[in-house]
């Protein structure tokens, strides 16, 4: 997946469905907010892990993503 930048040059965080979050939670995975890639072996409260795809430190655990409000409605 590609990284999307807003008008100010900041990364526009990806959003995820509740089904994606539930599956990631069950599998102990997280997601990169920059590119949307899934990362395995990620604690539910993980913050700023390095993404193996885009190299940014924006991988968060599934439950942390919910708390941050990045869930599609």
CNS distance restraints for C-alpha pairs under 8 A (distance, minus, plus):
assign (resid   1 and name CA) (resid  35 and name CA) 5.26 0.50 0.50
assign (resid   1 and name CA) (resid  36 and name CA) 6.36 0.50 0.50
assign (resid   1 and name CA) (resid  37 and name CA) 6.89 0.50 0.50
assign (resid   2 and name CA) (resid  34 and name CA) 7.92 0.50 0.50
assign (resid   2 and name CA) (resid  35 and name CA) 5.27 0.50 0.50
assign (resid   3 and name CA) (resid  11 and name CA) 6.99 0.50 0.50
assign (resid   3 and name CA) (resid  12 and name CA) 7.75 0.50 0.50
assign (resid   3 and name CA) (resid  34 and name CA) 5.41 0.50 0.50
assign (resid   3 and name CA) (resid  35 and name CA) 4.79 0.50 0.50
assign (resid   4 and name CA) (resid  11 and name CA) 5.85 0.50 0.50
assign (resid   4 and name CA) (resid  12 and name CA) 5.56 0.50 0.50
assign (resid   4 and name CA) (resid  13 and name CA) 7.86 0.50 0.50
assign (resid   4 and name CA) (resid  34 and name CA) 7.33 0.50 0.50
assign (resid   4 and name CA) (resid  35 and name CA) 7.72 0.50 0.50
assign (resid   5 and name CA) (resid   9 and name CA) 5.46 0.50 0.50
assign (resid   5 and name CA) (resid  10 and name CA) 5.45 0.50 0.50
assign (resid   5 and name CA) (resid  11 and name CA) 4.49 0.50 0.50
assign (resid   5 and name CA) (resid  12 and name CA) 5.44 0.50 0.50
assign (resid   6 and name CA) (resid  10 and name CA) 5.61 0.50 0.50
assign (resid   6 and name CA) (resid  11 and name CA) 6.26 0.50 0.50
assign (resid   6 and name CA) (resid  12 and name CA) 5.90 0.50 0.50
assign (resid  11 and name CA) (resid  34 and name CA) 6.39 0.50 0.50
assign (resid  12 and name CA) (resid  34 and name CA) 7.05 0.50 0.50
assign (resid  13 and name CA) (resid  33 and name CA) 4.90 0.50 0.50
assign (resid  13 and name CA) (resid  34 and name CA) 5.60 0.50 0.50
assign (resid  13 and name CA) (resid  70 and name CA) 7.64 0.50 0.50
assign (resid  14 and name CA) (resid  32 and name CA) 7.82 0.50 0.50
assign (resid  14 and name CA) (resid  33 and name CA) 4.99 0.50 0.50
assign (resid  14 and name CA) (resid  34 and name CA) 6.27 0.50 0.50
assign (resid  14 and name CA) (resid  35 and name CA) 6.99 0.50 0.50
assign (resid  14 and name CA) (resid  36 and name CA) 5.91 0.50 0.50
assign (resid  14 and name CA) (resid  70 and name CA) 7.12 0.50 0.50
assign (resid  15 and name CA) (resid  33 and name CA) 7.48 0.50 0.50
assign (resid  15 and name CA) (resid  70 and name CA) 4.79 0.50 0.50
assign (resid  15 and name CA) (resid  71 and name CA) 5.27 0.50 0.50
assign (resid  15 and name CA) (resid  72 and name CA) 5.66 0.50 0.50
assign (resid  16 and name CA) (resid  20 and name CA) 6.19 0.50 0.50
assign (resid  16 and name CA) (resid  21 and name CA) 6.69 0.50 0.50
assign (resid  16 and name CA) (resid  70 and name CA) 6.46 0.50 0.50
assign (resid  16 and name CA) (resid  71 and name CA) 4.91 0.50 0.50
assign (resid  16 and name CA) (resid  72 and name CA) 5.47 0.50 0.50
assign (resid  17 and name CA) (resid  21 and name CA) 6.32 0.50 0.50
assign (resid  17 and name CA) (resid  71 and name CA) 5.62 0.50 0.50
assign (resid  17 and name CA) (resid  72 and name CA) 5.09 0.50 0.50
assign (resid  17 and name CA) (resid  73 and name CA) 7.37 0.50 0.50
assign (resid  18 and name CA) (resid  22 and name CA) 6.01 0.50 0.50
assign (resid  18 and name CA) (resid  71 and name CA) 6.55 0.50 0.50
assign (resid  18 and name CA) (resid  72 and name CA) 7.30 0.50 0.50
assign (resid  19 and name CA) (resid  23 and name CA) 6.14 0.50 0.50
assign (resid  20 and name CA) (resid  24 and name CA) 6.10 0.50 0.50
assign (resid  21 and name CA) (resid  25 and name CA) 6.02 0.50 0.50
assign (resid  21 and name CA) (resid  62 and name CA) 5.42 0.50 0.50
assign (resid  21 and name CA) (resid  63 and name CA) 7.47 0.50 0.50
assign (resid  21 and name CA) (resid  66 and name CA) 7.77 0.50 0.50
assign (resid  22 and name CA) (resid  26 and name CA) 6.18 0.50 0.50
assign (resid  22 and name CA) (resid  62 and name CA) 7.60 0.50 0.50
assign (resid  23 and name CA) (resid  27 and name CA) 6.21 0.50 0.50
assign (resid  24 and name CA) (resid  28 and name CA) 5.86 0.50 0.50
assign (resid  24 and name CA) (resid  29 and name CA) 4.65 0.50 0.50
assign (resid  24 and name CA) (resid  30 and name CA) 6.09 0.50 0.50
assign (resid  24 and name CA) (resid  62 and name CA) 6.02 0.50 0.50
assign (resid  25 and name CA) (resid  29 and name CA) 6.08 0.50 0.50
assign (resid  25 and name CA) (resid  30 and name CA) 7.62 0.50 0.50
assign (resid  25 and name CA) (resid  44 and name CA) 6.76 0.50 0.50
assign (resid  25 and name CA) (resid  61 and name CA) 7.84 0.50 0.50
assign (resid  25 and name CA) (resid  62 and name CA) 5.50 0.50 0.50
assign (resid  25 and name CA) (resid  63 and name CA) 7.02 0.50 0.50
assign (resid  27 and name CA) (resid  40 and name CA) 7.51 0.50 0.50
assign (resid  28 and name CA) (resid  40 and name CA) 6.46 0.50 0.50
assign (resid  28 and name CA) (resid  41 and name CA) 5.65 0.50 0.50
assign (resid  28 and name CA) (resid  42 and name CA) 5.48 0.50 0.50
assign (resid  28 and name CA) (resid  43 and name CA) 6.12 0.50 0.50
assign (resid  28 and name CA) (resid  44 and name CA) 6.81 0.50 0.50
assign (resid  28 and name CA) (resid  61 and name CA) 7.94 0.50 0.50
assign (resid  28 and name CA) (resid  62 and name CA) 7.96 0.50 0.50
assign (resid  29 and name CA) (resid  38 and name CA) 6.69 0.50 0.50
assign (resid  29 and name CA) (resid  39 and name CA) 5.47 0.50 0.50
assign (resid  29 and name CA) (resid  40 and name CA) 4.40 0.50 0.50
assign (resid  29 and name CA) (resid  41 and name CA) 5.60 0.50 0.50
assign (resid  29 and name CA) (resid  42 and name CA) 4.76 0.50 0.50
assign (resid  29 and name CA) (resid  43 and name CA) 7.07 0.50 0.50
assign (resid  29 and name CA) (resid  44 and name CA) 7.60 0.50 0.50
assign (resid  29 and name CA) (resid  61 and name CA) 6.45 0.50 0.50
assign (resid  29 and name CA) (resid  62 and name CA) 6.69 0.50 0.50
assign (resid  30 and name CA) (resid  38 and name CA) 5.69 0.50 0.50
assign (resid  30 and name CA) (resid  39 and name CA) 5.23 0.50 0.50
assign (resid  30 and name CA) (resid  40 and name CA) 6.58 0.50 0.50
assign (resid  30 and name CA) (resid  41 and name CA) 7.91 0.50 0.50
assign (resid  30 and name CA) (resid  42 and name CA) 5.52 0.50 0.50
assign (resid  30 and name CA) (resid  43 and name CA) 7.58 0.50 0.50
assign (resid  30 and name CA) (resid  44 and name CA) 7.39 0.50 0.50
assign (resid  30 and name CA) (resid  46 and name CA) 7.73 0.50 0.50
assign (resid  30 and name CA) (resid  59 and name CA) 6.31 0.50 0.50
assign (resid  30 and name CA) (resid  60 and name CA) 5.36 0.50 0.50
assign (resid  30 and name CA) (resid  61 and name CA) 4.17 0.50 0.50
assign (resid  30 and name CA) (resid  62 and name CA) 5.06 0.50 0.50
assign (resid  31 and name CA) (resid  36 and name CA) 5.83 0.50 0.50
assign (resid  31 and name CA) (resid  37 and name CA) 5.59 0.50 0.50
assign (resid  31 and name CA) (resid  38 and name CA) 4.45 0.50 0.50
assign (resid  31 and name CA) (resid  39 and name CA) 5.88 0.50 0.50
assign (resid  31 and name CA) (resid  59 and name CA) 5.19 0.50 0.50
assign (resid  31 and name CA) (resid  60 and name CA) 5.67 0.50 0.50
assign (resid  31 and name CA) (resid  61 and name CA) 6.64 0.50 0.50
assign (resid  31 and name CA) (resid  62 and name CA) 7.02 0.50 0.50
assign (resid  32 and name CA) (resid  36 and name CA) 4.83 0.50 0.50
assign (resid  32 and name CA) (resid  37 and name CA) 5.32 0.50 0.50
assign (resid  32 and name CA) (resid  38 and name CA) 6.45 0.50 0.50
assign (resid  32 and name CA) (resid  39 and name CA) 7.53 0.50 0.50
assign (resid  32 and name CA) (resid  51 and name CA) 6.21 0.50 0.50
assign (resid  32 and name CA) (resid  58 and name CA) 5.21 0.50 0.50
assign (resid  32 and name CA) (resid  59 and name CA) 3.99 0.50 0.50
assign (resid  32 and name CA) (resid  60 and name CA) 6.39 0.50 0.50
assign (resid  33 and name CA) (resid  58 and name CA) 5.57 0.50 0.50
assign (resid  33 and name CA) (resid  59 and name CA) 6.23 0.50 0.50
assign (resid  33 and name CA) (resid  60 and name CA) 7.40 0.50 0.50
assign (resid  34 and name CA) (resid  54 and name CA) 7.86 0.50 0.50
assign (resid  34 and name CA) (resid  56 and name CA) 7.37 0.50 0.50
assign (resid  34 and name CA) (resid  58 and name CA) 6.34 0.50 0.50
assign (resid  35 and name CA) (resid  53 and name CA) 7.91 0.50 0.50
assign (resid  35 and name CA) (resid  54 and name CA) 6.72 0.50 0.50
assign (resid  37 and name CA) (resid  51 and name CA) 7.59 0.50 0.50
assign (resid  37 and name CA) (resid  53 and name CA) 7.00 0.50 0.50
assign (resid  39 and name CA) (resid  51 and name CA) 7.25 0.50 0.50
assign (resid  39 and name CA) (resid  52 and name CA) 7.74 0.50 0.50
assign (resid  39 and name CA) (resid  59 and name CA) 7.41 0.50 0.50
assign (resid  42 and name CA) (resid  46 and name CA) 6.29 0.50 0.50
assign (resid  42 and name CA) (resid  60 and name CA) 7.76 0.50 0.50
assign (resid  42 and name CA) (resid  61 and name CA) 5.89 0.50 0.50
assign (resid  43 and name CA) (resid  61 and name CA) 5.67 0.50 0.50
assign (resid  44 and name CA) (resid  60 and name CA) 7.87 0.50 0.50
assign (resid  44 and name CA) (resid  61 and name CA) 4.34 0.50 0.50
assign (resid  44 and name CA) (resid  62 and name CA) 5.44 0.50 0.50
assign (resid  44 and name CA) (resid  63 and name CA) 5.15 0.50 0.50
assign (resid  44 and name CA) (resid  64 and name CA) 6.31 0.50 0.50
assign (resid  45 and name CA) (resid  60 and name CA) 7.14 0.50 0.50
assign (resid  45 and name CA) (resid  61 and name CA) 5.15 0.50 0.50
assign (resid  45 and name CA) (resid  62 and name CA) 7.42 0.50 0.50
assign (resid  45 and name CA) (resid  63 and name CA) 6.22 0.50 0.50
assign (resid  45 and name CA) (resid  64 and name CA) 5.09 0.50 0.50
assign (resid  46 and name CA) (resid  59 and name CA) 7.51 0.50 0.50
assign (resid  46 and name CA) (resid  60 and name CA) 5.05 0.50 0.50
assign (resid  46 and name CA) (resid  61 and name CA) 4.57 0.50 0.50
assign (resid  46 and name CA) (resid  64 and name CA) 6.88 0.50 0.50
assign (resid  47 and name CA) (resid  58 and name CA) 7.26 0.50 0.50
assign (resid  47 and name CA) (resid  59 and name CA) 6.34 0.50 0.50
assign (resid  47 and name CA) (resid  60 and name CA) 4.65 0.50 0.50
assign (resid  47 and name CA) (resid  61 and name CA) 6.68 0.50 0.50
assign (resid  47 and name CA) (resid  64 and name CA) 7.58 0.50 0.50
assign (resid  48 and name CA) (resid  57 and name CA) 4.67 0.50 0.50
assign (resid  48 and name CA) (resid  58 and name CA) 4.57 0.50 0.50
assign (resid  48 and name CA) (resid  59 and name CA) 5.13 0.50 0.50
assign (resid  48 and name CA) (resid  60 and name CA) 5.94 0.50 0.50
assign (resid  49 and name CA) (resid  57 and name CA) 5.08 0.50 0.50
assign (resid  49 and name CA) (resid  58 and name CA) 6.02 0.50 0.50
assign (resid  49 and name CA) (resid  59 and name CA) 4.75 0.50 0.50
assign (resid  49 and name CA) (resid  60 and name CA) 6.63 0.50 0.50
assign (resid  50 and name CA) (resid  55 and name CA) 5.98 0.50 0.50
assign (resid  50 and name CA) (resid  56 and name CA) 5.61 0.50 0.50
assign (resid  50 and name CA) (resid  57 and name CA) 4.08 0.50 0.50
assign (resid  50 and name CA) (resid  58 and name CA) 6.37 0.50 0.50
assign (resid  50 and name CA) (resid  59 and name CA) 6.10 0.50 0.50
assign (resid  51 and name CA) (resid  55 and name CA) 4.90 0.50 0.50
assign (resid  51 and name CA) (resid  56 and name CA) 5.49 0.50 0.50
assign (resid  51 and name CA) (resid  57 and name CA) 6.01 0.50 0.50
assign (resid  51 and name CA) (resid  58 and name CA) 6.65 0.50 0.50
assign (resid  51 and name CA) (resid  59 and name CA) 5.90 0.50 0.50
assign (resid  60 and name CA) (resid  64 and name CA) 6.24 0.50 0.50
assign (resid  60 and name CA) (resid  65 and name CA) 6.26 0.50 0.50
assign (resid  61 and name CA) (resid  65 and name CA) 6.27 0.50 0.50
assign (resid  62 and name CA) (resid  66 and name CA) 6.62 0.50 0.50
assign (resid  63 and name CA) (resid  67 and name CA) 6.37 0.50 0.50
assign (resid  64 and name CA) (resid  68 and name CA) 6.16 0.50 0.50
assign (resid  65 and name CA) (resid  69 and name CA) 6.36 0.50 0.50
assign (resid  65 and name CA) (resid  70 and name CA) 5.69 0.50 0.50
assign (resid  65 and name CA) (resid  71 and name CA) 7.29 0.50 0.50
assign (resid  66 and name CA) (resid  70 and name CA) 6.04 0.50 0.50
assign (resid  66 and name CA) (resid  71 and name CA) 6.07 0.50 0.50
